[in-house]
Amino acid sequence: MEQNAANQPSQLTDVVKVRRAEENELHLIIEWWLQDYSYCTCDHESLKMMHRFAGNGSLCAYQRETGQPIGFLMVANLNEDVAMAGWFIVKDAWRGKRVGQLLVENLRTHCGANRNLAINAVPQNVKLYEKLGLKVDETWENLKYVGLPVIRNLQPLPEDDIVIVDKNSMTPNISRALFDYDKKIHAGIQRTEIVNDFICYRNSIVFVATCGDVDDVIVVGYIIIMPTAVLDQYGVFPLYGNTPAIIQRLFCRAVEALHERKEKASLILAVPSANTAAVKMVEAAGLCNESLERRMYSSEFIPLDVSKIASVLTDDVTLW
């Protein structure tokens, strides 16, 4: 029988311990998440992809007596200088019992004292992270938009001289150019593995905006749409483009392809509030802002060209 969290001893570590999470436990993250929210940014398979990208770096708080998980926190050491944490959740019965604080303390041990730790914080968790020395980046606010997209509401933008290809038409040259483009978007940090996993995922919808000739192709934007754990809900992770026109063309093409598959499918995007063109686009398409997150760092803030980011790749194990 699970011990009542309210009756636990004063020393939390007498009852709870933190270890590496196992992949077969990750489904609990989504189950607990959906008890609190009407949306989810991934499904079980894509959550496993993030876990593997993080080097199996998910932390699990578990009850010593039963061995049952009661909290999770995922962290990816992106390089020698930067780590990113996310998917921070504690089982409902154990909230307010310092389980989350225990996980965050172990997080710093896991990623190392010298790495700049980044995390997206819901407003109620900002003070917890501030106690651990993290500071809010006032330039970055991540807005979750959810709803049924209506692209006919979007105003036409000037056409760019680009060619848009789907994932079945991607050549090796386009793939290499896409990974190079993504690295530039991601502050020079390589994430080919997880981007390729998302592209190859059997249910994903992918479009890439290109220019140049066949032998010297240049990628100027791309979009991936994948199913989430919510029925008939799909996540736009990511949507990048060099101009608002490219972003809108990619968005419209992907939504059209999605509606051919699921006429009533809803979307979720994580849009930087500073990209006003992207905010206007998704609101014009009928999506509503459900929540927001603040970006926090343990040392220097990492700058980005927000004008190219209409929805992040992940807000959990990659910077954007």
N, C-alpha and C positions, 0 to 999 in steps of 0.2 A: 504494500500500500504506500502511495506517495505521502511523504511527511508533509503536514500542513506548514506552508511557508510562514504563516503568522506565529507558529510555535517554535521556530527554529532557535537554536542557541545564539547568544550575543555575538560569538565569533563566527562570521559567515563562512570562513574557510574550514570550520569544523564540519560543515554540512555540504559545501559546494566546492568543486575543484574545476580548473580550466585545463583543457587539453586540445589537441588538434581535432577538428571535426572530421567525421567519415562521410564519404560521398553519399552513402545510403541513408544518412540522417538529414540531408539537405531539404528533403520534402517538407520537413517540419517548419522551415523558415517560411515557405509559401503558405502553409496551412495557418500558421499563427498570423501572418501578414493579412490574409483575407478575412480574419476575424475582426480586424480593425479598419480595413479600407475596402472600397468598392472597386479598386483597380490593382493591377500588378504589372511590373515592368518586364517580366519574363515568364517563361514556363519552366518546368523541372529540368528539361534538357539544356536550355540556355543557362540556367543557374549552375549546372554542372560544368559547362564550358567556362564560366567565370571562375569557378572554384579551381579548375585545372590551370587556367591562366594565372591565377594567384599563387601557383606552386603549391596547391593544397594548403593554402595559408589560412583557411577558415578556422576560427577558434570556437570551441563549444564549452559552455559552462554546464556542468552536470551535477546531479544530486549524488553525493557519495554513497548513500545507503542503497539507492535503487539503480544507480548508473544511468538514469534517464536524463536526456538533455533538457535544459530549462532556459538556455539562451545561446545566441550565436552572434558572431562578429567576423566578417570576412576582411582580410587584408592582403594586398598585393604589393610586394617590394618591386616597384617598377624599374628601378635601377639602383646604383649605389647611393644616390642622393635623395630619392623621392619614394614614398610609399603612399598608397591610397587605401582607405578603409570604407566599408559600407555593409549593407545588409545586417544592420545592428538591431536585434530584436530579442526581447525577453518574454518568456511564457507569461500569460496574464496573471496567474496566481502568485508569481514571484516578483512582480513589479513593485518598486518602492522598497525593496529589501537589499539594495546595494549590489545586486547581481550584475547590472549593467556597469557599475563602477569597477567591479572586479575584472570584467572583460576588458574594459578600456585600459586598466593598469597593465594587464597582460599583453595588450596590443603594443604598448610602447616597448616592452621587453622583446616582443617578437620582431618588430621592425627595426629595432636598434635606436639608440639615443641620438645618433648623428644624422639619421634620415629626416628630411622634411616630411612630416606626416600631414596628409590632406584628407579631409572628410567632409561630406555634405551633411549638415545638421538640420533636423526639423527644429522649429523655434524653441520647443520645450527642452531640447537637449543642449542648447548653446551653452548654458551656464555650467553643465557637467564638463564639457570640453575646455571651457575657459579655466576651470580649476586645475586642469592638466597642462595649462600653458598654451593652448591653441587660441588663435585670434581670428576674428571674422574678417574676411576679405569683402569690403563694402562694395566692390565692383562686380561681384558675382552673386546672382540670385537665380536659382533654378526653379522654374515654374512647371508644374505638371498639368498638362492640358488633356482632357478626356472628352470624347463625344463621337457622334456620327458625322463624318466629314461630308460637306456639300460643296464640291469644288466649283460648281457653276456660279457660286456667289463671288468667286475671286475675280478681281479686275485684271484684264490682260496687261502684261508687262512687255517692254520692248524685247524682241527676239534676240538671243545670243547666237553667234555662229558656232554652234556646237552640235555634236551627234550624241544621241542617247542610246545606249545599248543595254539589253537585259543580261542576266547572268549566264544564260545559255549561249550568248554571243560573245562572251568575254574571251579574248585571246590571252596567251601568256604575257604578251607585251602590255595589255591593258591591266592585267592583274598586278604586274610589277609596278606600273605607273600608279595604280590605286594605292598600293602599300606605301609607296614613296610619298604620295599626297597625304595619306593618313598620318604618317610620321611627322610631317611638317605641321599638320593641324595639332598633333598631340605633343607639342613642345619638344620635338626631336626624340621622343621616347618610342621605341619600337613596340608594336603590338600586332604584328602580322598574324600570329597564331590565332588570336581570338577573332580578328576581323575575318580571316579565312574560314574559321569555324562557323561564324554567322552567315557568311555567303553560301557555304556548302550545306547548311542546314536544309533538310529536305522541304520544309514548309516556308522557307524564306522567299520574299520578293525583293529582287535587287535590280537597280538601274544605276548606270554610271554615265556621267556627262564627260565627253571627251572632245578634244580638238587636236589638230595636227594630222600627219599622215600615218599610215599603217606602221611604218618602221620607227617613227618618232612620235608616238602618241602621248598626249598630255591629258591627265585627268584633272577636271576642274570642279568636280562634285560627285557625290554618290549618296544613295539612300538604301537602307535595308529595312524591310518590314518583316516582323516575326510574330508568331502567335504568343500570347501570354497565358497565364493559368486561368484567366477569366474567360468564360465561354463567349466566343465570337468577338473577342477583343484582341487587337494586334498592336504591337509596339513599333514606333518609328525610331529605331536606334541603329545608326545615326541618320541625320540628314545634314550634309555639308554641301556648301557651294560657294564659289567665288563671288557671286553676285545674287541679289534678291531674285532676279529673273531665272537664273539657273536653279536656285532652290525651289522656286514655285513650279517650274517645269518638271523637275524630278518628283516633287510632291504630287502633282496632278497625275503624272504617268503611273506612279505607284498606287495611288488611290484607285484609278481606273482598273488597274490589274487586280487589285484586292476585291473590288466590287464584282468583277467577273467571277471570282471565286466565292465570295460571300457578300450578298447584296446588302445585308444589314450589319456588316462588320463595323465595330467602333474602333477608334484609335486612341493611343496614349502617346504623348510626346513629352520630353523634358527640355524645355526651351529656356535659354538664358534670357533674363528679362531685359538685358542691355541690347539685345538684337531686336530693336523695335519693329523692323520690317518683318521678321519671323513671327513676332507676337501678333502683329496686325493680320498676317496671313492666316494663322491658325484660328484666330477669333472670327475673321471673316468667313472661314469655312465652317463655323458653327461649333467649335470646340470650346469648352469652359475650363477655367483654371480651378483645379481641385485642391492644390496644396503648393507650398513652396519650401525650398531648402536653402540654407545659407552655406557658403563655402568657408571652411576654416583651415588654417595652416599652423604648424608648430613653429615655423621660422618664416622665411621670406615668401611673399605671395608670388605665384607663377603667372606671368602675363599671358594673355591669349588674344587672338584676333577674333573677337566675338561675332563680327559681321559675317563670318563664314560658317557659324555654327547655329543651325536652326533646331537641332535636337541632338543630344549627346549620344555617344556610343553606349556607355554605361555611366551611371552616376554612383557606382559602387566599387569598382576595381580599376577604373581608368579615370584620368583627370576630367575628360569631357568627351 
